[in-house]
Amino acid sequence: MVDSRDPRVSEINTYVDELATERDENQRPPYIDPIYCVRTARILAVSSNPGPAAGGSGSGFLSVNNNDGSARRMRHIYEDVGLLNSALGHIDSLVPWNAYPWYVHPTHANGLSTAMIHEGIRTIVEVLLLAPEIRAIVAHGGDAHQSMRYAMKNDDFRTLCEQREIKIWSARHTSNRAFALPAKTRAAEEGRLRDIYGAAMVHVGLTPAVPVEPVNAVTPVAHSQTNAAAKKTSDVSDHRLMRDPEFRKGQIDGMRAPHVRPVNDFVDRLRNGEATVPYVAPLHGGFDAPLLSVLASPGGGAIAGPLCSENDDTAAMIQSRLMDGAGIAPREMLPWNAYPWRHTEPLTKADWGRGDAVLVELIDQMPNLRVILLQGKPAMGVWQRVVEKYPHVVTESLRVLCTWSPGSRGIAHPDPEVVVRRTRDRIEKWQLAGDILRGQD
């Protein structure tokens, strides 16, 4: 019999009881299994909302011992990296939670509303207060990704992050649906989860039990008493991080990181010795990314630097905000252009045609590609020619979405109602892309 009052979890489960009084009994949040220890936990694992194996008629506990695929998957991950003590069955350095802790799975299995995500932030702050050693957060899935983005605007959350030097990693949803992938791809995604938890362990002073690849935190928060550091923390939610010299240096220095080396080698071949095609920043995915974003041609920050959604220009900032709203992590997306070369003169029809074969060659090297998002009429035009000349790129497993460019003139129109419709279309297409990646379309 699992004891919800075990000293390892008694304080947090008392808080769960308090939360239960705020909703109907059928929405009661599950307790935390005493295999975890809140007082010694250094990592917080945040998912969306409790599934049926934990809430409702399930076990009543958040636990890797639950009888579902998600729990079994994470138990193996934790055991592999050394977070789970197999002899004792304990996980002393981690505690699980949800972006929205109440049981609403019957009505929100496909995702939370923005209001729910905002409401859940106060509970995450309380958990951080109850678990004083937490210095890393791993956010699983789109709802948790959005929760972390919104949380960075919460003064209490941000203060705790600054004081403890908390870093945040975005990870794939743990559900069976999120891992309904070809065997090779599924193994690679599970390997990435190990790498993410390994990176979090290193940050909090633990040694992973297996070799892991370094994974950058998506939303790092550095502790500092200086005004410059406070501004940098604010910039996490405002984007345009490439204007921060330290962040920019990290992106430039990481151009040959393992996950982007192949695509940047591809860029070198296109450059042919000249700096005419921007590299892809290591913030993003490489050929392994499931989402390909196609804009028109290099502009903004990419005129002199890499392709990056954190470039210091309006289009990049808008794209970052659209990704936030869709719960898409930068690592899930490879940025590209229909005409990938930098240029100073207006492009001709022949110029645009040069990008066709390059785009196809790029796509042919992306085994995990599930969504292509064409942004703007030039990108749509190139795709139309690609489909006509290279029909093999159109497959049942690939979704192609079209919307307006995030550039300053992308939604411009003299009729305000048209601007509203175009703005809404951009938001909806990005959200659809996120749903597809999470298997919720």
C-alpha positions in Angstrom: 0.0 0.0 0.0 1.5 3.4 -1.1 1.5 5.9 1.8 0.8 9.4 0.7 2.0 10.6 4.2 5.4 9.1 3.9 7.9 11.8 5.2 9.5 11.8 1.8 6.4 13.4 0.2 4.2 14.4 3.1 4.5 18.2 2.6 3.8 18.2 -1.1 0.9 15.8 -0.7 -0.6 18.1 2.0 -0.4 20.8 -0.7 -2.1 18.4 -3.2 -5.0 18.1 -0.6 -5.3 21.8 -0.6 -5.5 22.0 -4.4 -8.1 19.2 -4.3 -10.5 21.5 -2.4 -10.4 24.0 -5.3 -12.1 21.6 -7.7 -14.8 18.9 -7.9 -13.8 15.6 -6.5 -13.6 14.1 -10.0 -10.8 16.5 -10.8 -8.7 15.7 -7.8 -5.0 16.0 -8.5 -2.9 12.8 -7.9 -0.5 12.6 -5.0 3.3 12.2 -5.5 4.5 8.7 -5.0 6.9 8.3 -2.1 9.5 6.7 -4.4 10.4 10.4 -4.9 11.8 12.6 -2.2 10.8 16.3 -2.4 13.3 17.6 0.1 16.3 16.2 -1.8 15.0 16.6 -5.3 17.2 18.6 -7.6 15.2 18.2 -10.9 11.6 19.0 -11.5 10.0 17.1 -14.4 6.9 19.0 -15.7 4.4 17.4 -18.0 0.9 18.6 -19.2 -1.8 17.2 -16.9 -2.4 13.9 -15.1 -3.2 11.0 -17.3 -5.8 8.2 -16.6 -3.1 6.0 -15.1 -2.6 8.5 -12.3 -5.9 10.5 -12.0 -9.5 9.4 -12.1 -9.8 5.7 -11.4 -6.0 5.3 -11.8 -3.4 4.8 -9.0 -3.9 8.2 -7.5 -0.2 8.9 -7.7 2.3 10.5 -10.2 4.7 7.6 -10.5 7.0 5.7 -12.9 5.4 2.6 -11.3 2.0 3.3 -13.0 0.7 0.9 -15.5 1.1 2.8 -18.7 3.6 3.3 -21.5 4.6 6.8 -20.4 5.5 5.6 -16.9 7.4 2.6 -18.1 9.4 4.7 -20.6 10.5 7.2 -18.0 11.3 4.5 -15.5 13.8 3.1 -18.1 15.2 6.5 -18.8 15.7 7.3 -15.2 17.3 4.0 -14.5 19.6 4.4 -17.5 20.9 7.8 -16.4 21.2 6.8 -12.8 18.3 8.8 -11.3 16.5 5.7 -10.2 18.1 3.6 -7.5 17.1 0.1 -8.7 17.9 -1.6 -5.4 15.7 0.7 -3.4 13.2 1.7 -6.1 13.8 5.3 -5.1 14.3 8.5 -7.2 15.8 10.8 -4.6 16.9 13.6 -7.0 13.7 14.3 -9.0 10.1 15.1 -8.4 7.3 15.1 -11.1 4.6 17.7 -11.5 2.2 18.9 -14.2 1.6 22.3 -15.8 -2.0 21.9 -14.7 -2.1 19.5 -11.7 -5.9 18.8 -11.6 -7.3 15.7 -13.4 -8.9 17.0 -16.6 -7.7 14.3 -19.0 -11.3 13.3 -20.1 -11.9 16.8 -21.5 -8.3 18.0 -22.2 -6.4 15.0 -23.5 -5.3 17.0 -26.5 -3.9 19.9 -24.6 -4.6 22.7 -22.1 -6.1 26.1 -22.6 -3.9 29.2 -22.1 -5.9 30.0 -19.0 -5.2 26.6 -17.5 -1.5 27.0 -18.2 -1.5 30.4 -16.5 -3.4 29.0 -13.5 -0.9 26.2 -13.1 2.1 28.5 -12.8 1.3 29.3 -9.2 1.4 25.6 -8.3 4.8 25.2 -9.9 6.1 28.1 -7.8 4.7 26.4 -4.7 6.4 23.1 -5.6 9.7 25.0 -6.0 9.3 26.4 -2.6 8.5 23.0 -1.1 11.5 21.5 -2.9 14.4 23.9 -2.1 17.2 22.0 -3.8 15.6 22.1 -7.3 18.0 23.7 -9.8 16.8 22.2 -13.1 13.4 21.8 -14.8 12.7 19.4 -17.7 9.5 20.4 -19.5 7.8 17.6 -21.4 5.5 18.5 -24.3 3.9 21.6 -25.7 1.8 22.5 -22.7 4.8 22.3 -20.4 6.9 24.3 -22.9 4.3 27.1 -22.9 4.1 26.9 -19.1 7.8 27.6 -18.8 7.6 30.5 -21.3 4.7 32.1 -19.4 6.3 31.4 -16.1 9.3 33.5 -17.0 7.1 36.5 -16.8 6.0 35.6 -13.3 8.0 37.6 -10.7 8.1 34.8 -8.1 9.1 32.1 -10.5 11.8 34.3 -12.1 13.2 35.3 -8.7 13.5 31.6 -7.7 15.3 30.9 -11.0 17.7 33.7 -10.4 18.4 32.8 -6.8 19.0 29.1 -7.5 20.6 29.4 -11.0 17.7 27.2 -12.3 18.0 26.1 -16.0 15.1 24.8 -18.1 15.2 22.1 -20.8 12.4 21.4 -23.3 11.8 17.7 -23.9 9.4 15.5 -25.9 6.1 14.6 -24.4 6.4 11.2 -22.7 3.1 9.7 -24.0 2.8 6.7 -26.2 1.3 8.9 -29.0 4.4 11.1 -28.9 6.6 8.0 -29.4 4.5 6.4 -32.1 7.5 6.6 -34.4 9.5 4.2 -36.6 11.8 2.1 -34.4 15.0 3.9 -35.3 13.5 7.3 -34.8 11.9 6.3 -31.5 15.3 5.0 -30.2 16.9 8.3 -31.2 14.2 10.3 -29.3 14.6 8.2 -26.2 18.3 8.7 -26.5 17.7 12.4 -26.6 15.7 12.2 -23.4 18.7 10.5 -21.7 20.9 13.3 -23.0 18.5 16.0 -21.7 18.3 14.4 -18.2 22.1 13.9 -18.3 22.6 17.6 -19.0 20.2 18.5 -16.1 22.1 16.1 -13.8 25.4 17.7 -14.6 24.0 21.1 -14.0 22.8 20.2 -10.5 26.0 18.4 -9.6 25.1 14.8 -10.3 27.0 12.3 -12.6 25.0 10.5 -15.2 25.5 6.7 -15.2 25.9 6.6 -18.9 27.7 8.8 -21.5 25.4 11.6 -22.7 25.6 14.2 -25.4 25.5 17.8 -24.1 22.2 19.5 -24.5 21.8 23.3 -24.1 19.0 24.5 -21.8 16.3 26.2 -23.9 15.7 28.9 -21.2 18.7 29.3 -19.0 18.5 31.7 -16.1 21.8 32.9 -14.8 22.2 34.2 -11.2 23.7 37.6 -10.9 23.2 40.7 -8.8 23.9 43.0 -11.7 21.4 45.0 -13.7 22.8 43.5 -16.9 21.9 40.0 -15.7 18.4 41.2 -14.7 17.9 42.6 -18.2 19.2 39.3 -19.7 16.7 37.4 -17.7 13.9 39.7 -19.0 15.2 39.1 -22.5 14.4 35.4 -22.2 10.8 36.1 -22.7 11.3 39.0 -25.0 13.5 37.0 -27.4 16.1 38.8 -29.6 18.7 36.9 -27.5 21.4 37.3 -30.3 21.9 40.9 -29.2 23.4 39.4 -26.0 27.1 39.0 -26.7 27.5 35.9 -24.6 24.5 34.2 -26.2 25.7 35.2 -29.7 29.2 33.9 -29.0 27.7 30.6 -27.9 25.7 30.2 -31.1 28.7 31.1 -33.3 31.1 28.8 -31.4 28.6 26.0 -31.6 28.1 25.9 -35.4 29.9 22.5 -35.5 27.9 20.9 -32.7 27.1 17.3 -33.6 23.4 17.9 -34.3 24.0 20.8 -36.7 27.3 19.8 -38.2 25.8 17.9 -41.1 23.5 20.8 -42.2 26.3 23.3 -41.8 28.6 21.1 -43.9 25.8 21.2 -46.4 25.8 25.0 -46.2 29.6 25.0 -46.8 29.0 23.2 -50.1 26.4 25.8 -51.1 28.8 28.6 -50.2 31.5 27.3 -52.5 34.1 29.3 -50.6 32.0 32.5 -50.2 30.0 33.6 -47.2 26.8 33.7 -49.2 24.6 31.3 -47.3 24.0 31.7 -43.5 24.7 28.8 -41.2 22.1 27.3 -38.9 22.5 28.3 -35.3 22.9 25.3 -32.9 19.8 26.6 -30.9 17.9 24.8 -33.7 17.7 21.3 -34.9 19.6 20.0 -37.9 18.7 17.2 -40.3 17.1 15.4 -37.4 14.4 18.1 -36.8 10.8 17.1 -37.3 9.8 20.6 -38.5 11.2 22.6 -41.5 10.4 26.3 -41.6 10.8 27.9 -45.0 10.9 31.7 -45.4 11.8 33.6 -48.6 15.5 34.6 -48.4 18.0 35.6 -45.7 17.1 38.8 -44.0 17.3 40.6 -40.6 19.9 39.1 -38.3 20.7 36.4 -40.9 22.1 39.1 -43.3 25.4 38.9 -41.3 24.9 36.0 -38.9 23.3 32.6 -38.7 19.7 31.5 -39.2 18.2 31.8 -35.7 14.8 32.5 -34.3 16.6 34.6 -31.6 18.1 37.1 -34.1 17.7 40.7 -33.3 15.0 41.6 -35.8 11.3 41.8 -35.8 10.6 38.7 -38.1 12.7 36.5 -35.8 11.0 37.8 -32.7 7.5 37.2 -34.2 8.5 33.7 -35.3 9.8 33.0 -31.7 6.5 34.1 -30.2 4.6 32.0 -32.7 6.7 29.0 -31.7 6.1 29.8 -28.0 2.3 29.8 -28.6 2.5 26.5 -30.4 4.7 24.8 -27.8 7.5 24.2 -30.3 11.0 24.2 -29.0 13.7 25.7 -31.2 15.5 22.3 -31.3 12.5 20.8 -33.1 12.8 23.2 -36.0 15.3 23.6 -38.8 15.1 27.2 -40.3 15.7 27.6 -44.1 15.0 29.9 -47.0 13.4 29.3 -50.4 16.4 31.2 -51.8 19.1 30.4 -49.3 21.8 32.8 -50.7 22.3 36.3 -49.4 21.5 38.9 -52.1 21.4 42.7 -52.6 19.5 42.9 -55.9 15.8 41.9 -56.5 15.4 38.2 -57.3 14.3 37.1 -60.7 12.2 34.0 -61.6 15.4 32.2 -62.5 17.0 33.1 -59.1 14.0 31.6 -57.3 14.4 28.5 -59.4 17.9 27.9 -58.0 16.4 27.2 -54.6 14.2 24.3 -55.8 16.8 21.6 -56.1 18.6 22.7 -52.9 15.3 22.5 -50.9 14.7 19.0 -52.2 18.2 17.9 -51.3 17.7 19.3 -47.8 14.4 17.5 -47.4 15.9 14.2 -48.6 18.4 14.3 -45.7 15.7 14.8 -43.0 14.5 11.3 -41.9 12.3 12.6 -39.1 10.6 15.4 -41.1 6.9 15.5 -40.3 5.9 19.2 -41.1 7.0 21.8 -43.6 5.8 25.3 -42.8 5.9 27.6 -45.8 5.8 31.2 -44.7 5.1 33.8 -47.4 4.3 33.7 -51.1 7.9 33.1 -52.3 8.2 30.0 -50.2 4.8 28.7 -51.4 5.9 29.4 -55.0 9.1 27.4 -54.6 7.2 24.5 -53.1 4.7 24.5 -56.0 7.6 24.1 -58.5 9.2 21.5 -56.2 6.1 19.3 -56.2 5.9 19.5 -60.0 9.6 18.7 -60.6 10.2 16.3 -57.6 7.0 14.5 -56.8 8.8 12.0 -54.5 8.9 14.6 -51.8 5.2 14.4 -51.3 4.5 11.5 -48.9 1.6 10.5 -46.6 3.6 11.1 -43.5 4.5 14.7 -44.4 2.2 17.6 -43.7 2.8 20.9 -45.6 1.3 24.0 -44.1 1.1 27.5 -45.7 0.8 30.8 -43.9 2.0 34.4 -44.0 5.5 35.5 -43.5 6.6 36.8 -40.1 8.4 39.7 -41.8 7.2 43.3 -41.3 5.2 43.2 -44.5 4.0 39.7 -44.1 0.4 40.6 -43.1 0.3 44.1 -44.4 -3.0 45.2 -46.0 -5.0 48.4 -46.1 -8.1 46.5 -44.7 -7.7 46.0 -40.9 -10.0 42.9 -41.1 -7.6 41.3 -43.5 -4.7 42.0 -41.2 -6.6 40.3 -38.4 -7.4 37.3 -40.5 -3.8 36.9 -41.6 -2.5 37.3 -38.1 -5.0 34.6 -36.9 -3.9 32.3 -39.8 -0.3 32.5 -38.7 -1.1 31.6 -35.2 -3.4 28.7 -36.2 -0.9 27.3 -38.6 1.9 27.3 -36.0 -0.4 25.7 -33.5 -1.4 23.1 -36.0 2.3 22.3 -36.6 2.7 21.9 -32.8 -0.3 19.6 -32.6 1.1 17.4 -35.4 4.5 17.1 -33.7 2.7 16.1 -30.5 0.5 13.6 -32.3 -2.6 15.7 -31.5 -3.8 16.7 -35.0 
